[in-house]
Amino acid sequence: TVLQQVLKDGSEYGIKSELFSTVPRQKAVIEFSSPNIAKKFHIGHLRSTIIGNFIANLKVALGHQVTRINYLGDWGMQFGLLGVGFQQFGNKEKLKSSPLQHLFEVYVQINKAAEDENTKKLAKDFFRKLEEHDEQTLSLWKQFRSFSIEEYIRIYKRLGVHFDEYSGESFYQEKSQEVLKMLEEKGLLQKTMKGTGIVDLSEKKDLSSFSTVMRSDGTSLYITRDLAAAIDRMNKHNCDTMVYVTDKSQSNHFQHLFQILKLMGYDWAERCQHVSFGLVQGMKTRRGEVIFLEDVLDEARSRTLQNMASAKTTKEIENPVETAEKIGLAALIIQDFQGLLSSDYQFSWDRALQSRGDTGVFLQYTHARLHSLEQMHGNEQLTDVNVACLQEPEAISVLQHLLRYDEVLYRSSQDLQPKHIVSYLLTLSHLAAVAHKTLLVKGSAPELAQARLCLFQAARLVLANGMKLLGITPVTQM
């Protein structure tokens, strides 16, 4: 029954389980990745990207309607600095060819001068002009933004990640003023002695807990823009749930955000969720500190290529670079997804890229081996297989494990933790490896060979399905 089900349901195996029959289909908005233009794409952004992508993949697989939003840090005082910096050190050609790199260099240069009173004043002026929609300033900012997004799209493509919407703080500078008006009308906005605007979040209304939503000059803050964004998205997408994927240092921010929304009378605030994750230590590339996401992807690829070249068993592969990219990415993702998302962990290239042991490389290797087994036996359509001859304990273990796949998907769908799926796939790979050694296809009686082939095909299908949910593209040779 299990084998029939796997081969019949294919990529929907486990998802069609009655476990999910009572789960209502929902609309979800997921905000993830969200790097800052012109600043480093630090490793937290990588975590946010792969975690958000996993949650989106899982929800889509389970039949929910998902909108993926990248909320860029594309506004604020740093753009005053950046604008001034670009006027002084910028280069139009470099901006076109490698925007993220160039803007970062400019930002570093101008930051050195940022202590200087004159530079500070110029930066303030530039940002004020931006806020007032001055044409020249705005056109320069638009170039920063659109060139950066183009480059991000290219890099995300390497990760196998896409977004339905690129949004950003800039979209909400005006709407955040409306939010301040609403807060005032509802009597929620209080002014401090210094003139900053705050919202009291304490139970006893004694200001023991409050959130600052306005600067003394009346301009908005990060949280005000986030309030505007949440209200706008809800109006636009009318979703059942809104998920924010950021590191745990922002837990307080989101608690405040959801609390203020509730005070404003938005009951849907209860359906908003912050999926937080821990910090990664020790992520360095050979060139030193990680500055861009691309550095990490290049490093994963080049280290994998090196390992492939030195492995004795590697056959000639048609496209080694592409294969190395997929294996390297699998290594990054599995190392990241093995523990609870909220745990910090120490990153290690060597550990991530080991071919034996619980790694992404091992998953890819198992998938490739099972695939070549199918190739060798001519990919024949397996009909009328007599599975009664699968009597060995190694075969039974694989079957029993395949039977549990839907429970694992269910657990992950409940707590949005990928680790359940990761440990399931690693165990499946170990069981399949043992079975592959002991249950020979070649040289067995035709009926037995067919049954075993059927078993291995089912294992490979489920392995591939699970890997794809995690954001990994299975390789067929390595």
Protein Blocks (a to p, Z undefined) as FASTA:
>chain_A
ZZmmmmmnmmmgojlpmklmmpccddddddehjiaehiacdfklmmmmmmmmmmmmmmmm
nopacdddddddfedjklmmmmmmmmmmgcfklmmmmmmlmmmmmmmmmmmmmmpmklmm
mmmmmmmmmmnopaklmmmmmmmmmmmmmmmmmmmmmnopacfbdcdfklmmmmmmmmmm
mmmmnopaccdfkopacddfbfnlnopaccdfbdfkopacfklmmmmmmmmmmmmnopab
dcddddfklmmmmmmmmmmmmmnopaklmmgccddddddehiacfkbpafbfklmmmmmm
mmmmmmmmmpmklccdfblmlmmmmmmmmmmmmmmmmmcfklccdddfklmmpcgdjdfk
lmmmmmmmmmmmmmmnoopacehiafklmmbfklmmmmmmmmmmmmmmmmmmmnopaklm
mmmmmmmmmmmmmmmmmmcfehpafklmmmmmmmmmmmmmmmmmmmmmnopacdfbZZ
